[in-house]
Every structure is written in structure tokens, then in C-alpha cells.
Amino acid sequence: MKRKVIVISVVVVAAMVSAVILAMSGIFPGKSPVGYPTARVVKRDLGATVQATGIVKPLVGAEVKVGARTPGKVIELPINVGQKVTMGEVIAKLEQDDLVAKVKLQEALLDESKAESSRLEKDLERDKQLNETKSIASQKFDLTVALHEIARARVEKAKAELDYAKALLSYATITAPIKGTVASVNTIQGETVTTGLNAPTFIRIIDLDRLEVLAYVDENDIGKVRVGQEAIFSVAAHQGTDFKGEVTSIYPSATIQDNVVYYITSVSVDNREGKLMPDMTANVLIFLDQRKGVLTLPNKAVQREGGKKYVYAIQDGVPDKRYVLTGWKDSSYTEILEGLVEGQSVVIGELPRK
């Protein structure tokens, strides 16, 4: 009887010791013996996505800076910031008195050159008849031909100068080159604008119907992104609203920020409701394929150090910093390719500083 009691006691003690050892090894989920929140490496199906931060920008050609190609005083400025304009709508006028006078002068010079050309045309016809009967010296006939050609050239010159004067006059009336919304006006009525090597820009127009999101995708994720993949994004100004789009292009050149390499990926935008504005910060989610039965950890357990990623694995009840190789991730979990095994416990988040 005593022998049975001893055996039962030994079994109970062994079970208790085993439980303590298992808890110390970090196999039990929850909190580790040192008091940190932990999670285990487990296999699950991962609907892969790529998360990135981006910025809303106008498409190429959707933002136009309008300036003056001729100097002058602004006499009309019928627009304000935020006003919608249509293509060809007059948005500013400069003083035109001197330009109108130049056009009239060139018109008069053209009429004068035409009259001279007409007179010499008649002289040429008359001298041709005389030349056929040898009634005029060859030198005199050659002079008439030359004067007639000079007159024709002067007519063409006068036409060109008139066209130039009309072009300068047209520059004094500034029209919207695209439809859109006035983003900025950098002059006022009565101010004199000057021109130099570059035309001064004093009106900026943006077509808010043609926007895109430029998302900064981590170099570890850019290999999975393809043109045509679906994406959603949100902005702080409209919390709770997801805007749909798709990947339209991937920039081949990299951008480096804080020693991390990013690649700009453009995402199309549907802004027919007019909710989005340029330079808004966007939180982008790009949908990839689905992976089944892969090792995963919560995203918060994976930390970054420069271009590397690491976790704090529980080793003999103590957090041990361990570098890992990650794969796909969704909004909650990250795939672990190397560095950990199934069932291993890791700390969620950074260790508190002592």
C-alpha cells in the first residue's frame, strides 16, 4: 500500500515539474515568465497584402502653372482660389493699348507693301511686252524684275510681322489651358508683371478629377507588387472611408529614407466625388495572392533595424534578439521564412527600456 502511494506521489511531482518546465520554455501562450506579452509561431493561411504610406498627387498634365508671355499691367483678374474653370476660359487680361497699336501699324505697312507690289506687277507686265519686241534695254528689264521680286518679299515680311503683332496681342489675354480648380493666384489686379528668361507663374490650376496616389513600398515587398493589382487606401480627412484603385506603374528608381529603400508605386484614384485633395497622406493596402499553411507572427512582434528585421524569441524564459527573414504580410500577420520554428514564443512589441 505504501509503495502505491509513493508511486502516485512521484507521478504527481513529475507532472508538476514538467508543467513548470513547459511554462519556463515559453510554449504556453500568454505572458512569459518575465512578464512580457508573447505570441507563438503558428501556421495559417495568409491573404497577402502590402502596406505602404503614400501621398495624393495630380497626374502628369493635371496640374498646370499659367504665366504671362508678355509684360504688362493686369487689368482683369476674374478668378479666385478654389474657383472651377473650363478650358479656354479667360482667367486674366493684361493692358493691350500698345499691342493693339502695333497690330494696326503692321496692317498699314502690309497694305502699303501690297500696293507697291501691285504697281510693280503692272510695270513688269508692260516691260515684258517691250522686252519681247526688243524695245527696252535688257538692263532696264532686269531691274524691273528685281524690283517686283523685292516687293513680293516685302509683302511676305509685312504679313509675318502682322502675325507676330497679333500673337503678342493674344498673349495679353490669358486663358485656362485645362479644366480644373484654381489652386493659387500669385498676383492682383493692377500689378505689373514682367517677363525674362522664364515666364512668370501667377496662376496654378489643378484638375482634381485626375489624381493618383504615390505609395512608398518597402524594397522587401516591391518584388510581389504587379501592375493591375487591386488596392485600397484611406486618408485622415475621411476616416472610415476606403477609396478603391489599382496599381498603374512601379518606378524603377529607388528612394532612400532613414536608411530604408523604398520604391514609388502609383495607384489610380477615382475622385469624382471630390473628396480627395493633393498632398493628402494616404495609408495604402495592395492586395496580392493568398498563401496557405505558412509560419506567421503578429505584425507587432516583428521589429525593424535598418534594412533588417528581428524578433525577441523566448529562450529559457529570457527574451533573445533574433534576426528573421520575412515574406508576405496582411493587415495582422507576417510570414516568417527563416529564423524561427513552429510553436516558438516571441515577445509582442519592443522590450521596455530599463
C-alpha positions in Angstrom: 0.0 0.0 0.0 2.8 2.4 0.9 4.5 1.5 -2.3 1.5 2.6 -4.4 1.3 5.9 -2.5 5.0 6.5 -3.2 4.5 5.8 -6.9 1.5 8.1 -7.2 3.4 10.9 -5.4 6.3 10.5 -7.7 4.0 10.8 -10.8 2.3 13.9 -9.4 5.6 15.6 -8.6 6.9 14.7 -12.1 3.8 16.2 -13.7 4.2 19.4 -11.7 7.9 19.7 -12.6 7.0 19.1 -16.3 4.4 21.9 -16.2 6.9 24.3 -14.7 9.5 23.4 -17.3 7.0 23.9 -20.2 5.9 27.3 -18.8 9.5 28.3 -18.5 10.3 27.3 -22.1 7.6 29.7 -23.4 5.4 27.0 -25.1 2.3 28.2 -23.2 0.8 31.3 -24.8 0.0 34.4 -22.9 2.7 36.0 -20.9 6.3 34.7 -20.5 7.8 34.1 -17.1 9.5 37.5 -17.3 6.1 39.2 -17.8 6.2 40.2 -21.5 3.1 39.6 -23.8 4.0 36.8 -26.2 2.7 35.0 -29.2 3.6 31.7 -30.8 4.8 31.0 -34.3 1.9 29.1 -35.9 0.8 28.1 -39.4 -2.1 29.8 -41.0 -3.5 30.8 -44.4 -2.2 34.3 -45.3 -4.1 36.6 -47.6 -1.1 38.6 -48.6 -1.1 42.3 -48.8 1.4 45.1 -48.9 1.0 48.1 -46.7 2.6 51.4 -47.6 2.3 55.1 -46.9 1.7 57.4 -49.8 0.7 60.8 -50.9 -2.1 62.1 -53.2 -0.7 63.9 -56.2 -2.1 65.2 -59.5 -1.4 63.1 -62.6 1.1 64.4 -65.2 -0.7 67.1 -67.1 -3.4 67.6 -64.4 -1.5 70.5 -62.8 -0.6 73.5 -64.9 1.2 76.7 -64.0 -0.1 79.6 -66.0 2.0 82.7 -66.7 2.3 85.7 -68.9 4.4 85.6 -72.1 4.3 89.4 -72.5 4.9 92.1 -69.8 2.1 94.4 -68.8 -0.3 95.6 -66.1 -3.0 93.2 -65.0 -6.3 94.9 -65.8 -8.7 92.0 -65.3 -8.4 89.0 -62.9 -11.9 87.5 -62.7 -10.9 84.3 -60.7 -10.3 83.3 -57.1 -8.6 80.4 -55.4 -10.9 77.4 -55.3 -12.9 78.5 -58.3 -13.6 76.0 -61.1 -12.6 77.0 -64.6 -13.2 75.4 -68.0 -10.6 75.0 -70.8 -10.4 78.2 -72.8 -12.0 80.4 -70.1 -10.4 83.9 -69.7 -8.6 84.0 -66.3 -6.6 87.2 -66.7 -6.1 90.2 -69.1 -3.1 92.5 -69.4 -3.1 96.0 -70.8 -3.3 95.9 -74.6 -3.3 99.5 -75.9 0.3 99.4 -77.2 -0.2 95.9 -78.6 -3.3 96.9 -80.5 -1.4 99.9 -81.9 1.3 97.6 -83.1 -1.2 95.4 -84.9 -2.7 98.5 -86.6 0.7 99.7 -87.6 1.6 96.3 -89.2 -1.7 96.2 -91.0 -1.0 99.6 -92.6 2.5 98.5 -93.6 1.1 95.4 -95.2 -1.4 97.5 -97.2 1.4 99.7 -98.3 3.7 96.8 -99.4 0.7 95.2 -101.3 0.1 98.5 -103.1 3.8 98.8 -104.1 3.8 95.1 -105.2 0.7 95.7 -107.3 2.3 98.7 -109.1 5.4 96.8 -109.8 3.3 93.9 -111.1 1.9 96.2 -113.8 5.4 97.6 -114.6 6.6 94.0 -115.0 3.8 93.1 -117.4 4.4 96.2 -119.5 8.2 95.7 -119.7 7.7 92.0 -120.7 5.9 93.2 -123.8 8.6 95.7 -124.6 11.3 93.1 -124.0 9.7 90.7 -126.5 9.9 93.4 -129.2 13.4 94.4 -128.2 12.0 97.9 -127.4 13.6 98.0 -123.9 17.2 97.5 -122.8 17.9 94.2 -121.1 19.3 96.0 -118.1 16.1 98.0 -117.6 14.0 94.8 -117.8 16.2 93.0 -115.3 15.8 95.9 -112.9 12.0 95.8 -113.2 12.0 92.0 -112.5 14.2 92.5 -109.4 12.1 95.3 -108.0 9.0 93.2 -108.5 10.6 90.3 -106.5 11.7 92.7 -103.7 8.1 94.0 -103.5 6.7 90.5 -103.2 9.2 89.7 -100.4 8.2 92.9 -98.6 4.6 91.8 -98.7 5.5 88.4 -97.1 7.6 90.2 -94.5 4.8 92.5 -93.6 2.4 89.5 -93.3 4.9 87.8 -90.9 5.3 91.0 -88.8 1.5 91.4 -88.6 1.1 87.7 -87.4 3.8 88.4 -84.8 2.0 91.5 -83.6 -1.3 89.6 -83.4 0.4 86.8 -81.4 1.7 89.4 -78.9 -1.8 90.8 -78.6 -3.2 87.3 -77.9 -0.7 86.8 -75.1 -2.3 89.7 -73.2 -5.5 87.6 -72.9 -4.7 84.6 -70.7 -7.0 81.5 -70.9 -7.2 78.3 -68.9 -5.3 75.5 -70.7 -7.2 72.8 -68.9 -10.4 72.4 -66.9 -9.9 72.3 -63.2 -9.8 74.2 -59.9 -7.7 77.3 -59.3 -5.1 76.3 -56.7 -3.2 79.6 -56.3 -3.2 83.1 -57.6 0.1 85.0 -57.1 -0.8 88.4 -58.5 -3.5 91.1 -58.1 -5.4 93.4 -60.4 -3.3 96.5 -61.2 0.0 94.8 -60.6 2.6 94.9 -63.5 4.1 91.5 -64.5 7.5 91.3 -66.2 9.0 88.6 -68.4 12.5 87.3 -68.5 14.1 84.0 -69.4 11.1 82.2 -67.8 7.5 83.3 -68.0 6.3 84.4 -64.5 3.8 82.0 -63.0 1.0 83.7 -61.2 -1.9 81.2 -61.6 -1.9 77.4 -60.8 -4.8 75.1 -62.0 -5.3 71.5 -60.9 -7.8 69.0 -62.4 -9.0 67.3 -59.2 -10.6 64.6 -61.4 -7.2 63.3 -62.4 -5.3 62.3 -59.2 -3.2 59.4 -58.2 -1.5 58.1 -55.0 2.2 57.7 -55.0 2.9 54.9 -52.4 6.3 54.2 -50.9 6.7 50.4 -51.0 9.5 48.7 -48.9 12.2 47.0 -51.0 11.3 43.7 -49.3 7.8 43.9 -50.7 8.2 45.5 -54.1 9.0 42.2 -55.8 5.5 41.0 -55.1 3.7 44.1 -56.5 2.5 44.0 -60.0 0.7 46.4 -62.3 -3.1 45.8 -62.2 -3.3 44.6 -58.6 -6.2 46.0 -56.7 -5.6 48.4 -53.9 -7.5 50.4 -51.3 -6.4 53.5 -49.3 -7.7 55.8 -46.7 -6.9 59.4 -45.7 -7.2 61.2 -42.3 -9.7 63.7 -43.7 -12.3 60.9 -44.4 -11.8 58.3 -41.7 -13.8 55.1 -42.2 -13.9 55.6 -46.0 -11.9 53.2 -48.2 -11.0 54.5 -51.7 -10.5 51.9 -54.4 -7.8 51.8 -57.0 -5.3 49.7 -58.7 -1.5 49.7 -59.3 -0.8 51.6 -62.5 3.0 51.8 -62.5 6.2 51.0 -60.5 9.0 53.5 -60.6 12.4 51.7 -61.3 14.5 54.2 -59.3 14.6 53.9 -55.5 14.0 56.5 -52.8 16.0 56.1 -49.6 14.6 57.4 -46.3 16.1 56.7 -42.9 18.4 54.1 -44.5 15.4 52.2 -45.8 15.0 51.7 -49.5 11.5 52.4 -51.0 10.1 52.2 -54.5 7.3 54.5 -55.6 4.2 52.7 -56.8 1.4 54.7 -58.4 -2.2 53.8 -57.6 -5.2 55.1 -59.6 -7.8 57.3 -57.9 -11.5 57.8 -58.5 -12.2 61.3 -57.2 -15.5 62.0 -58.9 -17.0 62.9 -55.5 -14.2 65.5 -55.0 -13.2 64.2 -51.5 -9.5 64.0 -52.2 -7.1 66.9 -52.4 -3.5 67.0 -53.5 -0.8 66.2 -50.9 -3.1 64.3 -48.5 -1.3 61.4 -46.8 -2.7 58.0 -47.7 -2.5 54.6 -46.0 -2.3 52.2 -48.9 -3.1 48.4 -48.9 -2.2 46.5 -52.0 -3.8 43.0 -52.4 -1.5 40.2 -53.5 -2.2 36.4 -53.8 -3.1 34.0 -51.0 -0.6 31.7 -49.3 -1.7 28.6 -47.4 -0.2 27.0 -44.3 2.8 29.4 -43.8 4.5 30.2 -40.5 3.2 33.5 -39.2 3.6 36.0 -36.3 1.6 39.1 -35.4 2.9 42.2 -37.2 3.6 43.9 -33.9 6.1 41.1 -33.0 8.4 41.9 -35.9 10.7 44.9 -35.4 13.0 46.7 -37.9 16.6 47.6 -37.6 17.8 49.5 -40.6 17.2 47.1 -43.5 16.9 44.0 -41.3 14.0 42.6 -39.2 14.2 40.9 -35.9 12.1 39.5 -33.0 12.6 38.7 -29.3 12.3 34.9 -29.1 11.8 33.4 -25.6 14.9 31.3 -24.9 15.0 29.6 -21.4 12.4 32.1 -20.2 14.5 35.1 -21.4 13.9 37.3 -24.5 16.6 36.7 -27.1 17.0 39.1 -30.0 16.9 37.1 -33.2 17.1 38.3 -36.8 14.4 36.8 -39.2 13.7 36.7 -42.8 10.1 37.7 -43.6 7.8 37.1 -46.6 4.3 38.3 -47.2 2.1 40.0 -44.7 -1.5 41.1 -44.3 -3.1 43.7 -42.0 -2.5 41.4 -39.0 0.2 38.8 -39.6 3.7 38.5 -41.2 5.1 35.4 -42.8 8.3 34.0 -41.3 10.7 32.4 -43.8 13.8 31.9 -41.7 14.9 32.3 -38.1 12.1 30.7 -36.1 10.2 27.3 -35.9 6.6 26.5 -35.4 5.5 26.7 -31.7 8.2 29.1 -30.7 7.2 32.0 -28.5 8.2 35.6 -29.2 7.6 38.9 -27.4 5.0 41.2 -28.9 6.4 44.6 -29.4 9.7 46.2 -28.2 11.2 45.4 -24.8 10.7 48.3 -22.3 13.9 50.2 -21.6 15.4 49.8 -18.2 
